[in-house]
Amino acid sequence: MAEDFRPTASIEMLRRRSELTMAIHTFFQKQDFVHVETPLVSHDTVVDRHIEPVPISRSSFTGSAIDDRPMWLQTSPEFAMKRLLSTGLEAGMTSIYQITKAFRQGEQGRRHNPEFTMLEWYRCGDGLEEGMQLLSDFAATVLNRSASNTVSYRDAFLKHAQIDPFTASDNALAGLCRAKIKIAERFTENQPRDFWLDLILVHLVQPQLGVDAPTIVYDWPASQSALAIVREDEYPVAERFELYVDGVELANGYHELLDVDELLRRNELVNQQRLADGNSALPVESRLLDAMRAGMPACAGVAVGVDRLLMVLTGADSIADVMAFGFDKS
């Protein structure tokens, strides 16, 4: 107990963290981005099946016993940053970034901490290709690595798992999991398709990604689009892209959805899934939707886990090793 006051990261690691933060700021200043700050607590929250936000009563801040409307610690600054883009376009604020804290319930482990540091950026006018190029430039500069390789989600599965994620049957996906992934034995056959795809990605594909050079995986299944545009191709694909380095997922990016009705439809579907999973529904309406109705500009955005980025840079084994105080000592 007497030692609990001590940090979980070494002083040298904290110096490396400071250097990384400065490198991030330098990169975006050279790209003519504006650094912004948005609230950690909001009336809105990202609606995601697998991300659980931390609720806070509004009365905790107002002091009013009758004002019990829910607010949320932010799982990402996404909503507020997009609202800034919607109002700042005429004033020339077309490229913004932020380094901030984010919070998620139930996420604690070797690479997860309930409170963590997130870098997020948006640039107006970017589509899928431009978004991936900027992410590649960022990774090369900050990690001092070569330019990123790019591979489609489909080709990554074909190469590393020898299965087509778009044409294989659910039974075939489940069969591969049971044959190749030990933990798959504990799950029943009637899991949703995306469950099996995620198992294959995490256990068979991801460990092979970004080993020789950073790798960006793009064109994800439409069912995993989140807030990305879906493009009608041979099979509908989400214009989503993720960065992997040394088998670790570091960044998630979207060619951002602009269709209000489509976002409402996705929010309602996700809430149905959350209720089926035994979780509570999240607010479908938001100030982001109001901003989109007013006219959000076309853009691409990326979120990066700064703590994981530092883990890859330093070879640290645990996320607590790169934080001044991990969750258990916070």
Secondary structure in CASP SS format (residue, H / E / C, confidence):
PFRMAT SS
TARGET T0000
AUTHOR 0000-0000-0000
METHOD secondary structure of the structure
MODEL  1
M C 1.00
A C 1.00
E C 1.00
D C 1.00
F C 1.00
R C 1.00
P C 1.00
T C 1.00
A C 1.00
S C 1.00
I H 1.00
E H 1.00
M H 1.00
L H 1.00
R H 1.00
R H 1.00
R H 1.00
S H 1.00
E H 1.00
L H 1.00
T H 1.00
M H 1.00
A H 1.00
I H 1.00
H H 1.00
T H 1.00
F H 1.00
F H 1.00
Q H 1.00
K H 1.00
Q C 1.00
D C 1.00
F C 1.00
V E 1.00
H E 1.00
V C 1.00
E C 1.00
T C 1.00
P C 1.00
L C 1.00
V E 1.00
S E 1.00
H C 1.00
D C 1.00
T C 1.00
V C 1.00
V C 1.00
D C 1.00
R C 1.00
H C 1.00
I C 1.00
E C 1.00
P C 1.00
V E 1.00
P E 1.00
I E 1.00
S E 1.00
R C 1.00
S H 1.00
S H 1.00
F H 1.00
T H 1.00
G C 1.00
S C 1.00
A C 1.00
I C 1.00
D C 1.00
D C 1.00
R C 1.00
P E 1.00
M E 1.00
W E 1.00
L E 1.00
Q C 1.00
T C 1.00
S C 1.00
P C 1.00
E H 1.00
F H 1.00
A H 1.00
M H 1.00
K H 1.00
R H 1.00
L H 1.00
L H 1.00
S H 1.00
T H 1.00
G H 1.00
L C 1.00
E C 1.00
A C 1.00
G C 1.00
M C 1.00
T C 1.00
S E 1.00
I E 1.00
Y E 1.00
Q E 1.00
I E 1.00
T E 1.00
K E 1.00
A E 1.00
F E 1.00
R C 1.00
Q C 1.00
G C 1.00
E C 1.00
Q C 1.00
G C 1.00
R C 1.00
R C 1.00
H C 1.00
N C 1.00
P C 1.00
E E 1.00
F E 1.00
T E 1.00
M E 1.00
L E 1.00
E E 1.00
W E 1.00
Y E 1.00
R E 1.00
C E 1.00
G C 1.00
D C 1.00
G C 1.00
L H 1.00
E H 1.00
E H 1.00
G H 1.00
M H 1.00
Q H 1.00
L H 1.00
L H 1.00
S H 1.00
D H 1.00
F H 1.00
A H 1.00
A H 1.00
T H 1.00
V H 1.00
L H 1.00
N C 1.00
R C 1.00
S C 1.00
A C 1.00
S C 1.00
N E 1.00
T E 1.00
V E 1.00
S E 1.00
Y H 1.00
R H 1.00
D H 1.00
A H 1.00
F H 1.00
L H 1.00
K H 1.00
H H 1.00
A C 1.00
Q C 1.00
I C 1.00
D C 1.00
P C 1.00
F C 1.00
T C 1.00
A C 1.00
S C 1.00
D H 1.00
N H 1.00
A H 1.00
L H 1.00
A H 1.00
G H 1.00
L H 1.00
C H 1.00
R H 1.00
A H 1.00
K H 1.00
I C 1.00
K H 1.00
I H 1.00
A H 1.00
E H 1.00
R H 1.00
F C 1.00
T C 1.00
E C 1.00
N C 1.00
Q C 1.00
P C 1.00
R H 1.00
D H 1.00
F H 1.00
W H 1.00
L H 1.00
D H 1.00
L H 1.00
I H 1.00
L H 1.00
V H 1.00
H H 1.00
L H 1.00
V H 1.00
Q H 1.00
P H 1.00
Q H 1.00
L C 1.00
G C 1.00
V C 1.00
D C 1.00
A C 1.00
P C 1.00
T E 1.00
I E 1.00
V E 1.00
Y E 1.00
D E 1.00
W E 1.00
P E 1.00
A H 1.00
S H 1.00
Q H 1.00
S C 1.00
A C 1.00
L C 1.00
A E 1.00
I C 1.00
V E 1.00
R E 1.00
E C 1.00
D C 1.00
E C 1.00
Y C 1.00
P C 1.00
V E 1.00
A E 1.00
E E 1.00
R E 1.00
F E 1.00
E E 1.00
L E 1.00
Y E 1.00
V E 1.00
D C 1.00
G C 1.00
V E 1.00
E E 1.00
L E 1.00
A E 1.00
N E 1.00
G E 1.00
Y E 1.00
H E 1.00
E E 1.00
L C 1.00
L C 1.00
D C 1.00
V H 1.00
D H 1.00
E H 1.00
L H 1.00
L H 1.00
R H 1.00
R H 1.00
N H 1.00
E H 1.00
L H 1.00
V H 1.00
N H 1.00
Q H 1.00
Q H 1.00
R H 1.00
L H 1.00
A H 1.00
D C 1.00
G C 1.00
N C 1.00
S C 1.00
A C 1.00
L C 1.00
P C 1.00
V C 1.00
E C 1.00
S C 1.00
R H 1.00
L H 1.00
L H 1.00
D H 1.00
A H 1.00
M H 1.00
R H 1.00
A H 1.00
G H 1.00
M C 1.00
P C 1.00
A C 1.00
C E 1.00
A E 1.00
G E 1.00
V E 1.00
A E 1.00
V E 1.00
G E 1.00
V H 1.00
D H 1.00
R H 1.00
L H 1.00
L H 1.00
M H 1.00
V H 1.00
L H 1.00
T H 1.00
G C 1.00
A C 1.00
D C 1.00
S C 1.00
I H 1.00
A H 1.00
D H 1.00
V H 1.00
M C 1.00
A C 1.00
F C 1.00
G C 1.00
F H 1.00
D H 1.00
K H 1.00
S C 1.00
END
